[in-house]
């Protein structure tokens, strides 16, 4: 169910029946109820007393907060890796980059799972698998945006950014890796207004409209 909501197979406001899900999965209603509670805690479902359960809108502020936290965590992850480059990790990341390129023309919908694998590999290699699991629990709204944007923006650019991160790690450029991952994870900020404009019914926008995101300056890039 979580995957279906994140992939926008359920649109915001769609009613989801506990009994229907239980029948479809051939389970009792208790595990379905527990799943609903967990999904509600992630902000993906709203359980409305006497009115049923519905898929929530994408929280615009939640997307910005999750992206901000993810950038902070992953910037330190790649800095750790660049401080002591591991050839085996670099080989694995290079192989993943090739797989990402291969799906651009044939199965672009597979890119997001490969992207997840890439970022999870960085975290695991730095000994921060627990931090990645924390990120996964926070970024569900951000992932819904990513699926909305699939096909609208060039995957090639994202792969080039991944490649820049790996290049910086491989040569032990801690500051360069730090700057590369921060730039990569800010890509969604430039895309978000267009995604919102194309899918206004999917978003819960704060009262007063959308404020410009506030981020720390990126230091350590080539132009510094």
LUMMARZA-819442 format. One record per residue (C-alpha): x, y, z; residue number from 1. Coordinates in nm, 3 decimals. Each point is the difference from the previous one (the first is absolute). Last residue first. Example, Ala and Ser with C-alpha at 12.3 -4.5 7.8 and 13.67 -1.06 7.14 Angstrom:
! residues 2
> 1.367 / -0.106 / 0.714 / 2 .
> -0.137 / -0.344 / 0.066 / 1 .
This chain:
! residues 224
> 3.508 / 2.831 / -0.458 / 224 .
> -0.085 / -0.061 / -0.362 / 223 .
> 0.083 / -0.372 / 0.008 / 222 .
> -0.233 / -0.060 / 0.291 / 221 .
> 0.100 / -0.009 / 0.367 / 220 .
> -0.277 / 0.208 / 0.146 / 219 .
> -0.373 / -0.013 / -0.071 / 218 .
> -0.172 / 0.289 / 0.178 / 217 .
> -0.255 / -0.112 / 0.260 / 216 .
> -0.358 / -0.037 / -0.114 / 215 .
> -0.325 / 0.194 / 0.032 / 214 .
> -0.286 / -0.108 / -0.224 / 213 .
> -0.204 / 0.275 / -0.171 / 212 .
> -0.346 / 0.028 / 0.151 / 211 .
> -0.302 / -0.167 / -0.158 / 210 .
> -0.337 / 0.156 / 0.063 / 209 .
> -0.157 / 0.195 / 0.284 / 208 .
> -0.142 / -0.309 / 0.162 / 207 .
> 0.230 / -0.292 / -0.062 / 206 .
> -0.050 / -0.213 / -0.314 / 205 .
> -0.152 / -0.348 / 0.024 / 204 .
> 0.084 / -0.148 / -0.337 / 203 .
> -0.150 / -0.259 / -0.236 / 202 .
> -0.274 / 0.226 / -0.138 / 201 .
> 0.260 / 0.244 / -0.135 / 200 .
> 0.163 / -0.261 / -0.227 / 199 .
> 0.162 / 0.186 / -0.294 / 198 .
> 0.068 / 0.318 / 0.198 / 197 .
> 0.130 / -0.198 / 0.297 / 196 .
> 0.238 / -0.194 / -0.225 / 195 .
> 0.120 / 0.325 / -0.158 / 194 .
> 0.056 / 0.162 / 0.340 / 193 .
> 0.186 / -0.312 / 0.122 / 192 .
> 0.254 / -0.027 / -0.282 / 191 .
> 0.243 / 0.265 / 0.128 / 190 .
> -0.018 / -0.137 / 0.353 / 189 .
> 0.029 / -0.360 / -0.124 / 188 .
> 0.355 / 0.066 / -0.116 / 187 .
> 0.105 / 0.087 / 0.355 / 186 .
> 0.103 / -0.360 / 0.068 / 185 .
> 0.252 / 0.009 / -0.285 / 184 .
> 0.155 / 0.328 / 0.110 / 183 .
> 0.045 / -0.134 / 0.353 / 182 .
> 0.148 / -0.323 / -0.135 / 181 .
> 0.254 / 0.185 / -0.213 / 180 .
> 0.102 / 0.248 / 0.273 / 179 .
> 0.085 / -0.274 / 0.251 / 178 .
> 0.176 / -0.204 / -0.267 / 177 .
> 0.209 / 0.305 / -0.092 / 176 .
> 0.083 / 0.076 / 0.362 / 175 .
> 0.113 / -0.357 / 0.065 / 174 .
> 0.202 / -0.037 / -0.318 / 173 .
> 0.144 / -0.347 / 0.056 / 172 .
> 0.049 / -0.075 / -0.368 / 171 .
> -0.270 / -0.268 / -0.001 / 170 .
> -0.244 / 0.203 / 0.210 / 169 .
> 0.008 / 0.292 / -0.241 / 168 .
> -0.059 / -0.224 / -0.302 / 167 .
> -0.284 / -0.181 / 0.179 / 166 .
> -0.179 / 0.327 / 0.073 / 165 .
> 0.055 / 0.124 / -0.356 / 164 .
> -0.146 / -0.324 / -0.134 / 163 .
> -0.315 / 0.044 / 0.206 / 162 .
> -0.034 / 0.351 / -0.144 / 161 .
> 0.041 / -0.135 / -0.352 / 160 .
> -0.265 / -0.259 / 0.082 / 159 .
> -0.238 / 0.277 / 0.107 / 158 .
> 0.063 / 0.189 / -0.323 / 157 .
> -0.067 / -0.309 / -0.210 / 156 .
> -0.331 / -0.050 / 0.178 / 155 .
> -0.133 / 0.304 / -0.182 / 154 .
> -0.319 / 0.145 / 0.152 / 153 .
> -0.367 / -0.061 / -0.076 / 152 .
> 0.013 / -0.380 / -0.030 / 151 .
> -0.011 / -0.056 / 0.375 / 150 .
> -0.109 / 0.321 / 0.172 / 149 .
> -0.305 / -0.149 / 0.170 / 148 .
> 0.211 / -0.296 / 0.112 / 147 .
> 0.254 / 0.235 / 0.159 / 146 .
> -0.275 / 0.198 / 0.171 / 145 .
> -0.132 / -0.316 / 0.166 / 144 .
> 0.357 / -0.071 / 0.113 / 143 .
> 0.017 / 0.337 / 0.175 / 142 .
> -0.316 / -0.087 / 0.192 / 141 .
> 0.158 / -0.330 / 0.109 / 140 .
> 0.322 / 0.172 / 0.106 / 139 .
> 0.002 / -0.037 / 0.376 / 138 .
> -0.004 / -0.377 / 0.052 / 137 .
> 0.254 / -0.053 / -0.273 / 136 .
> 0.231 / 0.258 / 0.161 / 135 .
> -0.001 / -0.195 / 0.328 / 134 .
> 0.081 / -0.318 / -0.190 / 133 .
> 0.288 / 0.188 / -0.160 / 132 .
> 0.131 / 0.106 / 0.342 / 131 .
> -0.005 / -0.361 / 0.111 / 130 .
> 0.201 / -0.101 / -0.305 / 129 .
> 0.267 / 0.251 / 0.099 / 128 .
> 0.313 / -0.215 / -0.016 / 127 .
> 0.139 / 0.217 / -0.279 / 126 .
> -0.046 / -0.282 / -0.252 / 125 .
> -0.359 / -0.048 / 0.120 / 124 .
> -0.083 / 0.368 / -0.056 / 123 .
> 0.152 / 0.014 / -0.348 / 122 .
> -0.170 / -0.328 / -0.091 / 121 .
> -0.336 / 0.142 / 0.116 / 120 .
> 0.049 / 0.298 / -0.234 / 119 .
> 0.067 / -0.223 / -0.299 / 118 .
> -0.275 / -0.251 / 0.084 / 117 .
> -0.257 / 0.279 / 0.025 / 116 .
> 0.111 / 0.132 / -0.339 / 115 .
> -0.033 / -0.348 / -0.145 / 114 .
> -0.355 / -0.020 / 0.139 / 113 .
> -0.071 / 0.343 / -0.149 / 112 .
> 0.145 / -0.091 / -0.338 / 111 .
> -0.232 / -0.295 / -0.058 / 110 .
> -0.274 / 0.226 / -0.140 / 109 .
> 0.246 / 0.103 / -0.273 / 108 .
> -0.018 / -0.353 / -0.142 / 107 .
> 0.145 / -0.017 / -0.354 / 106 .
> 0.156 / 0.336 / -0.084 / 105 .
> 0.137 / 0.109 / 0.337 / 104 .
> 0.030 / -0.354 / 0.136 / 103 .
> 0.358 / -0.069 / -0.118 / 102 .
> 0.139 / 0.325 / 0.142 / 101 .
> -0.108 / -0.101 / 0.350 / 100 .
> 0.156 / -0.345 / -0.039 / 99 .
> 0.329 / 0.160 / -0.103 / 98 .
> -0.012 / 0.225 / 0.308 / 97 .
> -0.059 / -0.309 / 0.215 / 96 .
> 0.314 / -0.162 / -0.134 / 95 .
> 0.196 / 0.316 / 0.082 / 94 .
> -0.141 / -0.008 / 0.355 / 93 .
> 0.110 / -0.360 / 0.048 / 92 .
> 0.348 / 0.071 / -0.132 / 91 .
> 0.029 / 0.306 / 0.228 / 90 .
> -0.102 / -0.208 / 0.301 / 89 .
> 0.267 / -0.258 / -0.080 / 88 .
> 0.262 / 0.273 / -0.047 / 87 .
> -0.071 / 0.142 / 0.349 / 86 .
> 0.065 / 0.374 / 0.029 / 85 .
> 0.100 / 0.120 / 0.350 / 84 .
> -0.095 / 0.365 / 0.053 / 83 .
> -0.222 / -0.021 / -0.307 / 82 .
> -0.228 / -0.252 / 0.171 / 81 .
> -0.040 / 0.210 / 0.315 / 80 .
> -0.070 / 0.311 / -0.209 / 79 .
> -0.259 / -0.200 / -0.194 / 78 .
> -0.188 / -0.082 / 0.322 / 77 .
> 0.033 / 0.354 / 0.141 / 76 .
> -0.178 / 0.146 / -0.302 / 75 .
> -0.252 / -0.283 / 0.020 / 74 .
> -0.123 / 0.103 / 0.344 / 73 .
> -0.038 / 0.372 / -0.065 / 72 .
> -0.153 / -0.054 / -0.343 / 71 .
> -0.254 / -0.246 / 0.137 / 70 .
> -0.102 / 0.240 / 0.274 / 69 .
> -0.066 / 0.281 / -0.249 / 68 .
> -0.185 / -0.231 / -0.240 / 67 .
> -0.223 / -0.125 / 0.279 / 66 .
> -0.080 / 0.356 / 0.111 / 65 .
> -0.077 / 0.118 / -0.354 / 64 .
> -0.228 / -0.296 / -0.070 / 63 .
> -0.176 / 0.043 / 0.335 / 62 .
> -0.067 / 0.366 / -0.085 / 61 .
> -0.173 / -0.101 / -0.324 / 60 .
> -0.205 / -0.268 / 0.175 / 59 .
> -0.113 / -0.237 / -0.271 / 58 .
> -0.376 / -0.047 / 0.028 / 57 .
> -0.125 / -0.278 / 0.219 / 56 .
> -0.145 / -0.334 / -0.104 / 55 .
> -0.332 / -0.061 / 0.168 / 54 .
> -0.131 / -0.211 / 0.287 / 53 .
> -0.362 / -0.015 / 0.108 / 52 .
> -0.255 / 0.263 / 0.094 / 51 .
> -0.110 / -0.116 / 0.346 / 50 .
> 0.333 / 0.118 / 0.145 / 49 .
> 0.237 / 0.116 / -0.278 / 48 .
> 0.321 / -0.196 / -0.036 / 47 .
> 0.225 / 0.211 / -0.222 / 46 .
> 0.256 / -0.196 / -0.199 / 45 .
> 0.349 / 0.081 / -0.129 / 44 .
> 0.109 / 0.219 / 0.289 / 43 .
> 0.261 / -0.245 / 0.120 / 42 .
> -0.199 / -0.061 / 0.321 / 41 .
> -0.306 / -0.064 / -0.221 / 40 .
> 0.192 / -0.272 / -0.181 / 39 .
> 0.076 / -0.166 / 0.334 / 38 .
> -0.362 / 0.022 / 0.112 / 37 .
> -0.122 / -0.140 / -0.334 / 36 .
> 0.246 / -0.288 / 0.026 / 35 .
> -0.131 / -0.083 / 0.348 / 34 .
> -0.358 / 0.001 / -0.133 / 33 .
> 0.107 / -0.229 / -0.284 / 32 .
> 0.166 / -0.233 / 0.252 / 31 .
> -0.328 / -0.010 / 0.200 / 30 .
> -0.241 / -0.034 / -0.296 / 29 .
> 0.081 / -0.365 / -0.050 / 28 .
> 0.206 / -0.111 / -0.297 / 27 .
> -0.075 / -0.114 / -0.355 / 26 .
> 0.183 / 0.297 / -0.154 / 25 .
> -0.297 / 0.104 / -0.215 / 24 .
> -0.243 / -0.080 / 0.282 / 23 .
> 0.196 / 0.207 / 0.254 / 22 .
> 0.034 / 0.287 / -0.248 / 21 .
> -0.376 / -0.004 / -0.056 / 20 .
> -0.070 / -0.007 / 0.374 / 19 .
> 0.229 / 0.294 / 0.076 / 18 .
> -0.148 / 0.204 / -0.282 / 17 .
> 0.212 / 0.272 / -0.156 / 16 .
> -0.168 / 0.323 / -0.107 / 15 .
> 0.187 / 0.204 / -0.259 / 14 .
> 0.048 / 0.358 / 0.119 / 13 .
> 0.351 / 0.035 / -0.135 / 12 .
> 0.050 / -0.242 / -0.291 / 11 .
> 0.070 / -0.368 / 0.059 / 10 .
> 0.227 / -0.142 / -0.268 / 9 .
> 0.216 / 0.297 / 0.092 / 8 .
> 0.325 / -0.202 / 0.007 / 7 .
> 0.033 / 0.096 / 0.367 / 6 .
> -0.355 / -0.119 / 0.065 / 5 .
> 0.054 / -0.333 / -0.173 / 4 .
> 0.333 / -0.054 / 0.177 / 3 .
> -0.157 / 0.064 / 0.339 / 2 .
> -0.283 / -0.238 / -0.083 / 1 .
